[in-house]
Each structure stands twice: as C-alpha cells, then as structure tokens.
Amino acid sequence: MNRILIVEDEERIASFVEKGLRANGFTTTVVPDGEAGYEYALTGGFDLVVLDIGLPGRDGFTVLRELRESRVTTPVIVLTARDSVRDTVAGLEGGADDWMTKPFRFEELLARVRLRLRTAARAPEVTVLKSGDLTLDLRTRRARAAERTVDLTAREFVLLELFLRHPGQVLSREQILSHVWGYDFDPGSNIVDVYVRALRKKLGAEKVETVRGMGYRLPG
C-alpha cells in the first residue's frame, strides 16, 4: 500500500485530499507546515509527497530544494494558488515531478498521483545498501559488518535500513519512531535508544553516533 505525505496548511484542502486518497486505498499522513513536511519527507517512509507552496515557516520551494539537496528522490506533486509560468518553471526546475494549480478536481490529482507512482516504480531498485564496511542486502535481509554476517531482528533491520539510506544525516528520535514503529507510538518512549544500543552491540559501538540533543546518525 502506497504511503503519501500531504504537506498543506489549509485544513479544508488537506482534509479533501486526504479523504480522497484514503478512499482510493492510499495510506496518508498530513502535516501543516514546511518544517514538519521536510522532516517527515527525510525519513524516506513515503512513496510520494503532495506539497503546497504557500506554507508557514519554510515555503514549498524551500522544502523542495532542500529535499533534493539531501538526495531525497521521492516524487513530489506541487499544489499552489500561483498560476504564473515563472512559478511553474521554478517549481519544476527545483525538482518537482508535477504541478497543479488550485482550485483543482480530485480526479485529476488522483490520476497524476498514480502516474508518478508508476513512473517511480519503473526506476532501478536498489537492493544492497552500503556505507563504509556496512552492507545490508534488502532481498536476503542479511547484514554484514567488516566481512562479518550479522543477524538482525525485524525492527533492527528496518532501523539499520533507515540509517543506511541517510548516511551522515542526523535522524531525530521522532523521525525514527515514525518510520520504524509508526505514528501511533508513544513519543516519550525510550525504545529508540534501546534499539540503537542493540545495533551498536551487533555492529560495533562506533557505527551509530549520538548527536546530543538532536538524535543519531550513521557516520557518512
């Protein structure tokens, strides 16, 4: 089931898009500002992003540019009240995969969502993730550290995959919780710290760094 992130501060539009996508079998997450949209999109837990331009805090142009600079390749469909050619070109050159001007019909958005997901699915799939002497085979679900095969639990596997997809990037506990355990998990839990310790024990203490007050990262 495809997961779609909706970054939209107008509650009426966000609800309209979310209900329509859910009714068509998609799993959705809605966030109301650019900062949250950027943080959620960075987790890599989504198949597509529907992104408004006129957001509080970081606007959509900034979010899009920073995601592409962070090598996040998730397809992005931009929603905007701006209909000038200049804005359209700026959005597409900034890394948007598609562009829709408000007001729009849901049927057209749905068609574009399905098209972008099909296009993304045809891209070559990465099956082995690697950073330094760490490798993770996504097909066999086998991890190796310095030529040593490491047995991982299902949650440890997903956690290591998240780190390997974002080497050198600091991931907050909230980002890790949302990706590995889902959005309903208690944010006050120390489960992330417990699993990071388990990974360090199996892979080596230096493999996952603590960034005080921010979260964890895999040295890039």
N, C-alpha and C positions, 0 to 999 in steps of 0.2 A: 504494500500500500504506500503510495507516494505521500511524502510529508512536505507541506507547503508553509512557508513563513510569510505572514502578511504584516507589512510594516505600514501602518496607516493611522493617523491621529484623529480622523473624523470617524466617530463611533458608528454613525449610521452607515457609512460606506464600508467600514471594516466588518460590521455585522452582516451586511448584504453579501459581501464577497465570501465571508466565512461560511455562512449558511448554504450558499450555493455550492461551494466546493465540497463541503461535508455531504450534502445531498447527492453529490456525484462520486462519492467514495474516497475522497481525499482526507488525510489527517491534517489538521490545521493548527497553527499557533499564531496568535495575534499580539503584536507589541505596538505601543502608541508613539514611539519617538525614535529618532535616528540612532541615539546611543545604544538603546536596547536592541534595535534591529541589527546594528553592526555586531554587537557581542553575540547575539544568538546565531547570526549567519556564520560567524567564525567557527562555530563548533563543528561545522560540516555535517550536521544532522538533518539537513533538509535537501530535498531534490529540486526545489525551485523557490525563488523569492518574488513576491509581489510587493513592489516598493513605491511608496508615494514620494514625490519630490518635495512638497511643501511641508516638511516635518519640523517640529520644535527641536532645538538643540542642533545636532548635525542635520543638514538638509540631505535629501536623497542623492544629489550629485556627489556630495562629500562621502556619504556611506558607500556609494557605488565605487568611487575612485579608490577608497581605502581598502575595500574588499578585493578589488583586482590587484592592487599593490601587494596585498597579503597572499596573493596567489589562490584566492578562493574562486573557483571556476563555476560555481553553482549558477544555473541560468537565472537571469533577472528580467522580469517584466515590469516596466516603469508605468505608474499611473500618475497623471498630472492634469491640473486645470490649465496649464500653459499649452498653447497650441501653435506657437511660433516655430518656423522652420529652424531657427537658430537653436532653440531649446531642444528640439528633436535631434538635431545633428549632435549637439553637445552630449546628450544622453547616450546616443548610440556609440559615439566615439569614446565615451567614458567607460564603455564596457557593457551597456545594456544589451540584452538579446532581443527585446521587443519594447514597444512604446504604445500606450493607449491614453487617449485624451478623455477627461471627464466632461460631460456625463457619457457613460458607455453602457452597452447592453451586456448582460452577464453572459449570454450565449457566445458573444464574440470573445470575451475574456476566456471562457472555458475552452474554446477552440484553440486559442493561442497557447494556453497552458498545456493542453495535450500535445500540440505541435512541438513546443520547446522540450517537453519531457521525452518525446520520441526521438528528437534530434540528439539530445544528450545521451540517450540510451545507446545510440549507434557509435558513440565515441569509444576509442580503445579503452578497455577496462584495465586498470592497474591491479595486478594480482599479488605482487610482492612489494611490501613497503620496507624501506631501508634507511637507516641513519647510523653512521659510524659502523660499529660492528654488530649492530642490532638489525635483525631482519624478521619480518612477520609475513608468512605466506597465508593469504586470505582464503585460498582454496583448501589447503590441507589443515589450516588453523594451527600451524606449527611455528613456534618462535625459536630463534637462535640468538645467543649472545656469545660473542667471541668463540664461534665454532661449537658452542655447547647448545644442545637441544634443551629447551625449557618447557615444562608442562604448565599450562595456564588454565585457570578456571574460566568459565564463560564471561564473567564480569571482568576479570583481569585481561582477557583477550580484547574486549571492547575498549577498555581503558588504554591499553597499550596501542591499539589501532588509532585512537584519538590523538595520543601524543605523537605517533609517527606521521600522522597526516599534517601535523602542525609543529615540526621541529623548530626549536628556538623560540617558539611563541609561548608567552605566559598564559596559562588557562586558569581562570578563577575556579574556586570550588563550585560556584553556582553553574558555570558552564559545564563542568564535568558532571555534576549531578543531573542536569537536564539531558545530557547526551547519553550517559550510561544508565541512569536509573529512571529517567522520565520526570516530567514536570510536577508530578504529584508527590515527589519525595520530600521529606522534611528537610528544609534548608539548614536547620540547626544541627543536623546530624553530623557526626564525625566519620561517617562511613568512607568518605573520600580519603581521609588521612590513613584510615586502616588499610585500604586497598593500595595506596601508594607505598606504604611500608611493605606490604606483601610483594609488590613488584620489585622494590629495591632488594628485598631478601633474595629473590629469584634471579634478578638480572645483574645486580651489583648496585651498591649504595650510591654511586656517582651517576647512575643512569637517569635519575629523575631529580631535578634540582628544586629546592624550595625557594620561592621568591617572597620574602617576608611581607606580609600584609596584602599580597596580591594573589598568590596561588602557586602553581607548579609548572615546570617546563622540562622538556627533553632538550638537552644541550644540542644546538644546531651545528 
